Amino acid sequence: MKSTYENIVIHTIIESCLHTLIGHDAMGRVIKFCATSKFGELSYTLKVFDSLPNLDTFIYNTVLRGHLQSILHGNVLVLYIYMLESFIMPNKFTFPPVIRAWCIDFAVEEGKQVHAHVLKLGFGSDSFCQNNLIHVYVNFNCLEDAKRVFDNLDKKDDVSWTTLVSGYSQWGYVDEAFGLFESMAIKNSAAWNAMIAAYVQNNMFHEAFDLSDRMSKKNVVMDNFVAASMLAVCTRLGALDKGEWIHEYVKKCGIEVDSKLATTIIDMYCKCGFLTRLLRCSMDCQVKGFPLGIA
């Protein structure tokens, strides 16, 4: 929430720009500041936007991003339609905010029309657009559509693979997720973490343990999210030895211990009855200022 003083300063700058004959590029920078900066104000963005006689793709893209950041998802779709009606040609930077807005509003049919535009305008091979489409189709539980976009990618990057692996597991298709994971020629840490998380989320704890052991032998580092998931499994199964190993692994690899991971570590020692380590971890976390919620 900006102070009254900050609003007055911003308002003064915008009014000055509107009453000065400055170049189109300069006005574009003003719009970018107002739309996407933490010090900006979308209402001022729209005031400048409405004052410009000649709008271009860059300005539309910036205002689309501003609406998405301001959680005005419906306005993103309306503005995109207005852009098309004004004969302003979208580019590859237009579609990610439009696709994300369609995802959040769960506008399936409208989204498929946007997908058609992506293909029609020649961005079918752009990984940034396509990865966003995979993400959205996964959220809609349209996994066949997600896989079709994935298969048609000329170059599949780490985001493409992990998004689809996570998508299959999100809807309970763990075997399909594992099959996709195994088909990766080079498995990055994000893919390993996504597959382990898939097993944990679907209560396949022994498979998660086996894969984490395999991951460790490949010298791939797990992230703090998966470490917390695996510790939760140790707690449920009473596997204190494995939990201690993961805790030591976290310290050895310098994995960031956020509040969730810290609480999971303490919860494991508490429920497994290891009071000495529980006390030591509790004191360490209090020093770091983490709020603890031990169940």
Secondary structure, DSSP 8 states (H G I E B T S, - for coil): ---HHHHHHHHHHHHHHHTS---HHHHHHHHHHHHHSTT--HHHHHHHHHH-SS--HHHHHHHHHHHHHTT-HHHHHHHHHHHHHTT----TTTHHHHHHHHHHHT-HHHHHHHHHHHHHTT-TT-HHHHHHHHHHHHHTT-HHHHHHHHHT-SS--HHHHHHHHHHHHHTT-HHHHHHHHHT-SS--HHHHHHHHHHHHHTT-HHHHHHHHHHHHHTT----HHHHHHHHHHHHHHT-HHHHHHHHHHHHHHT----HHHHHHHHHHHHHTT-HHHHHHHHHHHHHHT------
